[in-house]
């Protein structure tokens, strides 16, 4: 008699629906709206930060809201959640009996494929890709951070304390720049991105290949934000937010206060309510950027507190969480939408004769469609297409 031996599996497959915690999924799904508001505006204005340089009427409000709550404040949320997800994935693998070597192989393979996804995304759709940088940071985190002890991970908290001091120093310099303001008033203008203003798809592709490496290098330092997510995941803060209300409250108040106050002066200038010279605008832009990092832990803590107060999962909550479970597909769907709706060589929409209105309305509309689509997929137990492909490649 011939006996067929089933080879041992040294790892388990992806997480099942019953294992998912609500808070991480809800955070990812809701915050894709802010990512959409940022990226659609960059696409519509063919540059960064994607604001109307001479705003009128409600455009002033749009500029103010975007610069206060969105710019440099949305992507750190996903950096925190990426670090959180690394620990969750490793923990699930270990709970299935996988050894350290097997866990490391899975994580390295997954992050290597994220680099490939990022290169394809940046080449074909949008230069401002973060997936490739996530992959690089994920590999570094797997090799050097994940298997360390609690004492080592406290270094991340020390780094964030130093970054808070940096915000205060930059803020003081910005105040001095405003006080010394003596030149002519300078409007907040957009730094152009040629790929977003190209007249043909082929031209935009060539431009993206030039823009992507510099963009990717500029966002790699967000490993310190990812590291904070790793620390939080080791404490399982979002799996049981009700047990961490005090911590979450302190983080939400301190971090959101720092990030909103830091973005406020530039928002006032961008709205045309504060008139300062070019040097002062540059100082306010730097303050907005360095304070924006605190939007990551701040928004995460805020949503953790909201989940802790939920008594039932309403339809909007379930729908946004469904998008969060398919955030990779939602992110890529947004980039396809911007190219189809906003690129000069496609529909090139101009709603109400205002680029600011167009960017905001398109971002909100695309996000609503993605929420509805994700919820429909969840009712049929379908994963997102990008998640399905990534999981097949990894597992």
Secondary structure, 3 states (H helix, E strand, C coil): CCCCCCCCCCCCCCCCHHHCCHHHHHHHHHHHHHHHHHHHHHHHHCEECCCCCCCCCHHHHHHHHHHHHCCCCCHHHHHHHHHHHHHHHHHHHHHCCCCHHHHHHHHHHHHHHHHHHHHHHHHHCCCCCCHHHHHHHHHHHHHHCCCCCHHHHHHHHHHHHHHHHHHHHHHHHHHHHHHCCCCCCCCCCCEECHHHHCCCHHHHHHHHHHHHHHHHHHHHHHHHHHHHHHHHHHCCCCCCHHHHHHHHHHHHHHHHHHHHHHHHHHHHHHCCCCCCCHHHHHHHHHHHHHHHCHHHHHHHHHHHHHHHHCCCCCHHHHHHHHHHHCHHHHHHHHHHHHHHHHCCCCCCCCHHHCHHHHHHHHHHHHHHHHHHHHHHHHHCCCCCHHHHHHHHHHC
